[in-house]
Structure formats: C-alpha cells, structure tokens
Amino acid sequence: MMFRRVIRDVAMGLPVSLAATQAFAAPACLSGEQMRDAVFAGHAVPAAAATRTARDASAGDVVRVRLCREDDRLIYRVTLLQRDGRVGHVTIDGSSGRVAEVR
C-alpha cells in the first residue's frame, strides 16, 4: 500500500518523504573500514575470495564489490560486466564465501 502511494506521489511530481523511501532501501552496506574489521574479526571472508567466487559463477569483469548487512547476516554484492555487455549481479554469503544468488 505504501509503495503505491510513493509511486503515485513520484509520478505526480510530489515530494516524497525520506521516511517513506527508507522502507524500500537496499541492505545497509559497510564502509571500507567496517569491511576490513569484519574480515579481520572472522565474520566475513576476504573481498578477494568473494570476487574470485563471483567471477567463477558469472564470467565477466568485476565492477564493484560491497559487503552488506541483510537481516542478521553479511553478504557480498558483486556487480560484474559480462562479456556480452550485460550487467550481472552475484550475491555471496559473507561468512562461508558460497554463492547465494546469480542474476
């Protein structure tokens, strides 16, 4: 219901409140320092390992790697530019380093 209201307001050119848009925000991603701390503490595999796993799961060049909190777990969101020019996304479980999703 709230989503429809936000879409309607945007379509009508009305300002959308920040509180309304936060309900649909992406998972909170960690800063570089927080990412290093999580890896050092053993809560996440290193970004290089997640990058290799993502490249193996979806051939292409890695454009961006982010470590994010989703619910109560850490996940890597890896964006790749595939050989055919399409953008691909691979989600890696931060603690195990295994592929969770390929899009």
C-alpha positions as CSV (number, residue, x, y, z in Angstrom):
1,M,0.0,0.0,0.0
2,M,2.8,2.4,1.0
3,F,4.7,1.5,-2.2
4,R,1.8,2.5,-4.4
5,R,1.5,5.9,-2.6
6,V,5.2,6.6,-3.1
7,I,4.9,5.7,-6.8
8,R,1.8,7.9,-7.2
9,D,3.5,10.8,-5.5
10,V,6.6,10.5,-7.6
11,A,4.5,10.2,-10.8
12,M,2.6,13.3,-9.8
13,G,5.8,15.2,-9.1
14,L,5.1,15.5,-5.4
15,P,8.0,15.4,-2.9
16,V,8.4,12.0,-1.3
17,S,9.4,12.0,2.4
18,L,12.7,10.3,3.3
19,A,10.8,8.1,5.8
20,A,8.7,6.7,3.0
21,T,11.6,5.9,0.8
22,Q,13.6,4.2,3.6
23,A,11.1,1.4,3.8
24,F,12.3,0.3,0.4
25,A,16.0,0.9,0.9
26,A,18.6,-1.6,-0.1
27,P,20.5,-3.5,2.6
28,A,23.0,-1.4,4.6
29,C,26.4,-1.7,3.1
30,L,29.6,-1.4,5.2
31,S,32.3,1.2,4.7
32,G,35.8,0.1,3.8
33,E,36.9,0.3,7.4
34,Q,33.9,-1.7,8.6
35,M,34.5,-4.2,5.9
36,R,38.2,-4.7,7.0
37,D,37.1,-5.0,10.6
38,A,34.5,-7.7,9.7
39,V,37.1,-9.7,7.8
40,F,39.7,-9.3,10.5
41,A,37.2,-10.5,13.1
42,G,36.4,-13.6,11.1
43,H,32.8,-12.6,10.4
44,A,33.4,-12.5,6.6
45,V,35.7,-14.0,4.0
46,P,38.1,-11.5,2.3
47,A,36.7,-9.5,-0.6
48,A,39.3,-11.1,-2.9
49,A,37.9,-14.5,-2.2
50,A,34.3,-13.3,-2.8
51,T,35.5,-11.7,-6.1
52,R,37.0,-14.9,-7.3
53,T,33.9,-16.9,-6.4
54,A,31.7,-14.4,-8.2
55,R,33.9,-14.5,-11.4
56,D,33.7,-18.3,-11.4
57,A,29.9,-18.1,-11.0
58,S,29.3,-15.5,-13.7
59,A,32.0,-14.8,-16.3
60,G,32.9,-11.2,-16.6
61,D,34.8,-8.3,-15.2
62,V,34.1,-7.3,-11.6
63,V,32.9,-3.7,-11.4
64,R,32.1,-3.3,-7.7
65,V,32.2,-5.4,-4.5
66,R,30.2,-4.4,-1.4
67,L,29.8,-6.1,1.9
68,C,26.3,-5.5,3.2
69,R,24.1,-6.5,6.2
70,E,20.9,-8.3,5.2
71,D,18.7,-9.3,8.1
72,D,21.2,-10.9,10.5
73,R,23.9,-11.9,8.1
74,L,26.7,-10.4,5.9
75,I,26.6,-10.8,2.2
76,Y,28.8,-9.6,-0.6
77,R,27.0,-7.9,-3.5
78,V,29.3,-8.3,-6.6
79,T,28.5,-6.4,-9.8
80,L,30.1,-7.7,-13.0
81,L,30.2,-6.6,-16.6
82,Q,29.6,-9.7,-18.6
83,R,31.3,-10.4,-21.9
84,D,28.1,-9.8,-23.9
85,G,27.8,-6.3,-22.4
86,R,25.1,-7.1,-19.8
87,V,25.5,-6.2,-16.1
88,G,25.3,-9.2,-13.8
89,H,24.9,-9.5,-10.0
90,V,26.2,-12.2,-7.8
91,T,25.4,-12.5,-4.1
92,I,28.0,-14.3,-2.0
93,D,27.4,-15.4,1.6
94,G,29.8,-13.3,3.6
95,S,30.6,-15.9,6.3
96,S,31.0,-19.0,4.1
97,G,32.1,-17.5,0.8
98,R,29.5,-19.6,-1.1
99,V,27.3,-18.3,-4.0
100,A,23.8,-17.4,-2.7
101,E,22.3,-16.0,-5.9
102,V,23.3,-15.2,-9.5
103,R,21.3,-12.7,-11.6
